[in-house]
Amino acid sequence: MPTEDASREPRDSARESGPSDEKLGGFDVERVRRDFPALHQAVNGQRLIYLDSASTAQKPRAVIDALLGYYERDCANIHRGVHTLSQRATAAYEAVREKVAAFLGARSPTEIVFTRGTTEAINFLAHTLGKLHLREGDEVLITGLEHHSNLVPWQLVCKERGARLRVIPLDAHGQPRLEALSSEELLGPRTRIVAMSHAGNALGTLLPVAEIAARAKAVGALVVIDGAQAVPHVPVDVESLGCDFYCFSGHKLFGPTGVGVLWGRKEHLAALPPWQGGGDMILSVAFAHTEFQEPPHRFEAGTPPIAEVIGLGAAIDYVESLGRSAIARYEEQLFAHGREALSRVPGLRFFGGGSRVPVLSFAVAAIHPHDVGTVLDQQGIAVRTGHHCAEPLMRHLGVPGTVRASLSFYNTTDELDALADGLLAVVRMFG
Amino acid sequence: MSAPLSVLYQEFLLSHSTKPVGRGPLPTATHAATVRNPLCGDQVTVRLRMADEPEASIVELRTEGEGCAVSLASASLVVTSCEGRTKEFATQLAASVLRACDAKQPLSDAELFDARALLGVREFPSRRRCATLPWEALLSALSASSAPKTTSQS
């Protein structure tokens, strides 16, 4: 994972050995890029440079083929039919549950619940944990860098239950100020739930989640981690993080949209009431009473996103085939190259610091991010501009928004040099 | 620079964005409205002082708020186009600008005066609201009751 510590960044040696990306950590990026059909297109007459993977990642051929395979051969509902297609679909769907459990270091596949995405997972938790644990005067603690999806659901449930939403403040680099946990009595006997990102979406900040989780557990709070931005970049082991719930989205992990994962400790999932009612989550139904399934099926009402779950399985296989540590090493060097390339743009100011996933979040002089984004798009360069669904963080930074280039292992150093050139053109135009 | 880009960021528009006219507060405002673009978080406040009937003209017009080059220029054009004009003129012009910036609508021959410079957004659907936000705020302010009132629309 990239850090601010320049002495550890091998960027000089990487540069001296030439711009050849094959040499970056022995990672054959050109071969990898061939697996992603969408990368090979022209946009506005220029070759596409996709630097918005934190919004959604591009999909490898293996994922697209898995979706096609389900629809062309195994298309049937799951857990319902005795016929062969339904059995095939059920087996493929449930196999992904085992795959995800192994991917997260979970003890059992029964700890894996499929959702529509991270947002739905957090809303599910806010609703059910809120009902179960939040009383008047209780507190939910989040951090100042949360995506709206890990803020608004808690705000809603706090209001409903008469609980108080508290926030760990940030320092100038956008890192949470842990000393405030005790100095401002943010964490204490009233704290029922601590919900935080593993990595922030706007600046890529990696949070010290294990440390915060340990302190939260010490006061008896439940710990929820939003892993949407971390899972594509860093190996995750939920047991060693010490959390109670962890969630992520398939589409940021090179999988399809419309599917996400919620991991929860068996004992916590078992205690949660049903959320949505419907088919597939019941044991028996009568007008007077319904017996519910055990987790995880209790929480998967209705026909789930079957194709998408199967596609997510293919995405995990793909990521594992590249190797998560090889990905992390390559991305670290890519990030270092990007920092250096962009530092030749006059007036460019980076936001964020410390340990990060490969996200370059910046402003160019006083030029509005939207203007930067439009001019880059005309050069085929896709970046995200704006508040990144993290308005409280933008207010903390004192900017209306930032330009965010979020990197993935299919990006190259050449593309980051082109981004720097594109930004120089922006400066010429508005500077 | 690509052709659509040079139309969007034409010199006239850039000159309005770098030296916007009529930015600042208006303590004597009789009408005001704030409109926010949830997509980018930018917001524009339009404040105006209306003369008493029967003329119903906009004596003073000021805008405030953060924004990109397009929205700053657009706010400036609201001021230069509508200050000193009647409520009826401003309402009609604002409605014409909103329609003209929408690429899904055919371009009519409604007179837009200097606000013509905003039509570059027709090639950039994701930037349409940057151009329309100040005009939406103007319309909202004009339709507000005479007490200075702030409304928020998303």
Interface residues (C-beta under 8 A of the other chain):
Chain A: N44 G45 I367 H368 P369 H370 D371 T374 V375 Q378 T385 G386 H387 E391 M394 P400 G401 A425 M429 F430
Chain B: M1 S2 P4 L5 L8 Y9 L14 L39 C40 G41 D42 E66 G67 C68 A69 V70 F124 S126 R127 C130
